[in-house]
Amino acid sequence: MCSTTYGDLVCRGCKRFSHEVVEWNGYDSDQQKRVWSRLSQLQDESVRACVRVYDHARWRQVADSRIDAEPNEFAPLVLNVLRNVVKKPMEAGLESLGLPRDANSSDVLRSIDREFYVRSTAYYERSFRTLAL
């Protein structure tokens, strides 16, 4: 459910800005691609801020040798592994940053989601908020 209907300037679900959610159907494909590109970059930064590979052999095994994919595919792969493959990041050779070493995948996913929301909100603040003089 979109949280912009409750007054959030950034949706807590998809992380689009409220005006993007409202005007989405009027955006052409180039505008939509630019929004998805920004969100992909912020998501990647969020994953990298919350998770790192500490055991490359285990990670390669769990990630089914897809670790050599393009760098922008790292975040979706980590999210998929945490959601669907392992209960604890350690099982996949991943270390959660800022959480206990034995944190479970759902805690890490929440941590990544919070970081993604913070980064999206900061981007909105830098781009659209003006200081009152």
N, C-alpha and C positions, 0 to 999 in steps of 0.2 A: 504494500500500500504506500502510496506517495505521501510523504510527510509534509510536502509543501501546502497541502490542503489544511494543515494545522498551523500554518504561518511560518514554517521554516524557510529560510532563504536558500538552503541547500537541502535537497532531498536526502534523507537518511538511508534510503534504499539504493537508488541508482547514482546518487551524488551529483546529478545535474542541478543547475541553478533553477530557482522557481520560474524565472521568465523563460528559460529553455523548455521546461515542462509545459508551460502554458502555450507557448508558440511553436512547439515541436512539429505539429502537422503542417505548419506553414513554412518550415525550413526546407530549403532545397537539399539535394544529396550532399553537396559540398559543405554546407553549414553543418549538417548532421555528422559528416565524417570528421570535421574539425572538433566537434564536441566529443565524439567517441575517442578521437586521438588524445585529447587532453585527459579524458578519464582513464584511458589506458596508461598514459604516462604517470599519472598520479597514483594509480593502483600499483604499477610496477615499483615506484618509489616507496610506497607504503609497505609492500611485501619485503623489499630489500631492507627497510628500516626495522622490520620485525623478525625476519628470519634470515639465517645464513646456512650455507652448506658447510658442515664440519667434517663429514665423512663422505668424500666424493665417490668412493667405490660403492657404498651402500646406496647413495643417492642415484647413481647411474643404474644400479640394479632395480631399484623401485621405480625410477622414472622411465624404465624400459629403453635406455640408451637415447632418450630424446633430450638429454641435457645439452647436447651440442647444437641444439636448435638456435635460432636467432635469439639474441638477448631479450627482446621484448616478449618472447614466449615463456620466459622463466616464471613470471608471476602467475599466468593462468595454469601452468603446470604445477606449481607449488600449491595453488588453491585447490586444484583437482585432487592432488595427492592427499592434502589435509582433509578434504571433505569426504573422499570416497575410498581411500586406500589404507590409511593408517590411523590408529587411535592416538598415537603419540608421535610428534615430529621426529623424535630420536630414532624411531623405527625406520625412518626414511633417510637418516643421515643429516637431518636438519636440526638446527639449534634455534630455539625461540629466544629472541633478544628482548630483555626487559621483563621476562617472566621466569619462574623457576625452571630449572633444566628439565624436570619431569612433567612440565605442563602438558595438558592434553590438547589434541588438535582443535577442539571447539573453543578453548581459551585462546589459542593462537589466532584462530580465525576472527574472534571478537576483537582481539588486539589489532589485527590488520584492518578490520572494518573501522575501528575508532580512528586509527591513524589516517586512513583514507578520507574519512569525514573531516578530520582536522585540516588536512592538506587541501581538500576541496573548499572548505570554509575560508581558509587563509587566501586561496587563489581568488575567491569571490571578493573578499575584503580588499585585496590589492587592486583588483580590476574594476570594481563597481562602486565601492564606498567612497564618498568624498568627505573630507573633514569639514565640519561646520566652523566657520570663522566668526 
